[in-house]
């Protein structure tokens, strides 16, 4: 571990992993609650168009991906609110449109689609100081927003009609949630890649749900799981000489598996202990 910190690229990778790990589940829990767990996948493919646009125009791909992903998130909410298009259908259209747009623009730039691989699968060990700065700022914005506006976003995700009657501006908060998801996609793009980013937004939440009962507890624990998985995945990739993105996702899935099995085992043990105690109570 000490040897790993001797290299600047690994120190930058760990910082990027820290902010990615905390930001992805921080907003992902609201997407899970609203049954939009696949929104990350849809926006990830939209961001691919932004990456290709950045390469074509000579602009930083992270910034163009942020703009295009935010526009895509806004479009999804507009289609859902003002048309008869359902959220999953809107996601499907943006999903395929994002892939097509990315490949089309990268071809116009005179590059092979292989140039998009580092954004599709992540390349956290190649991030520079500027990119880490962007990731850190966006990560802080996402986490702060999710914590400060947690009650309002929870009301929106739990029951939109009840939230509207209670005076919550559901359209505004729905749009804000979609844009926050777009920011998270941009944060995680260089860490786990656009194809795997949804896993880091959803799986830590699923793992935390196995161990907690309250929404607040799940929210906080999911961020802890996200950070531990992201940092652990980077270290694992360094030690095993594998790509960080898949290592992070597989480690997150392993945490979920342990949490799920542990919940079942503990539940059965407690139930069995309760049965034995009941049998010991005198009947008379």
Secondary structure in CASP SS format (residue, H / E / C, confidence):
PFRMAT SS
TARGET T0000
AUTHOR 0000-0000-0000
METHOD secondary structure of the structure
MODEL  1
X C 1.00
X C 1.00
X C 1.00
X H 1.00
X H 1.00
X H 1.00
X C 1.00
X H 1.00
X H 1.00
X H 1.00
X H 1.00
X H 1.00
X H 1.00
X H 1.00
X H 1.00
X H 1.00
X H 1.00
X H 1.00
X H 1.00
X H 1.00
X H 1.00
X H 1.00
X H 1.00
X H 1.00
X H 1.00
X H 1.00
X H 1.00
X H 1.00
X H 1.00
X H 1.00
X H 1.00
X H 1.00
X H 1.00
X C 1.00
X C 1.00
X C 1.00
X C 1.00
X C 1.00
X H 1.00
X H 1.00
X H 1.00
X H 1.00
X H 1.00
X H 1.00
X H 1.00
X H 1.00
X H 1.00
X H 1.00
X H 1.00
X H 1.00
X H 1.00
X H 1.00
X H 1.00
X H 1.00
X H 1.00
X H 1.00
X H 1.00
X C 1.00
X C 1.00
X C 1.00
X H 1.00
X H 1.00
X H 1.00
X H 1.00
X H 1.00
X H 1.00
X H 1.00
X H 1.00
X H 1.00
X H 1.00
X H 1.00
X H 1.00
X H 1.00
X H 1.00
X H 1.00
X H 1.00
X H 1.00
X H 1.00
X H 1.00
X H 1.00
X H 1.00
X H 1.00
X C 1.00
X C 1.00
X C 1.00
X C 1.00
X H 1.00
X H 1.00
X H 1.00
X H 1.00
X H 1.00
X H 1.00
X H 1.00
X H 1.00
X H 1.00
X H 1.00
X H 1.00
X H 1.00
X H 1.00
X H 1.00
X H 1.00
X H 1.00
X H 1.00
X H 1.00
X H 1.00
X H 1.00
X H 1.00
X H 1.00
X C 1.00
X C 1.00
X C 1.00
X C 1.00
X H 1.00
X H 1.00
X H 1.00
X H 1.00
X H 1.00
X H 1.00
X H 1.00
X H 1.00
X C 1.00
X C 1.00
X C 1.00
X H 1.00
X H 1.00
X H 1.00
X C 1.00
X C 1.00
X H 1.00
X H 1.00
X H 1.00
X H 1.00
X H 1.00
X H 1.00
X H 1.00
X H 1.00
X H 1.00
X H 1.00
X H 1.00
X H 1.00
X H 1.00
X H 1.00
X H 1.00
X H 1.00
X H 1.00
X H 1.00
X H 1.00
X H 1.00
X C 1.00
X H 1.00
X H 1.00
X H 1.00
X H 1.00
X H 1.00
X H 1.00
X H 1.00
X H 1.00
X H 1.00
X C 1.00
X H 1.00
X H 1.00
X H 1.00
X H 1.00
X H 1.00
X H 1.00
X C 1.00
X C 1.00
X C 1.00
X C 1.00
X H 1.00
X H 1.00
X H 1.00
X H 1.00
X H 1.00
X H 1.00
X H 1.00
X H 1.00
X H 1.00
X H 1.00
X H 1.00
X H 1.00
X H 1.00
X H 1.00
X H 1.00
X H 1.00
X H 1.00
X H 1.00
X H 1.00
X C 1.00
X C 1.00
X C 1.00
X C 1.00
X C 1.00
X C 1.00
X C 1.00
X C 1.00
X H 1.00
X H 1.00
X H 1.00
X H 1.00
X H 1.00
X H 1.00
X H 1.00
X H 1.00
X H 1.00
X H 1.00
X H 1.00
X H 1.00
X H 1.00
X C 1.00
X C 1.00
X C 1.00
X C 1.00
X C 1.00
X H 1.00
X H 1.00
X H 1.00
X H 1.00
X H 1.00
X H 1.00
X H 1.00
X H 1.00
X H 1.00
X H 1.00
X H 1.00
X H 1.00
X H 1.00
X H 1.00
X H 1.00
X H 1.00
X H 1.00
X H 1.00
X H 1.00
X H 1.00
X H 1.00
X H 1.00
X H 1.00
X H 1.00
X H 1.00
X H 1.00
X C 1.00
X C 1.00
X C 1.00
X H 1.00
X H 1.00
X H 1.00
X H 1.00
X H 1.00
X H 1.00
X H 1.00
X H 1.00
X H 1.00
X H 1.00
X H 1.00
X H 1.00
X H 1.00
X H 1.00
X H 1.00
X H 1.00
X H 1.00
X H 1.00
X H 1.00
X H 1.00
X H 1.00
X H 1.00
X H 1.00
X H 1.00
X H 1.00
X H 1.00
X H 1.00
X H 1.00
X H 1.00
X H 1.00
X H 1.00
X H 1.00
X H 1.00
X H 1.00
X H 1.00
X H 1.00
X H 1.00
X C 1.00
X C 1.00
X C 1.00
X C 1.00
END
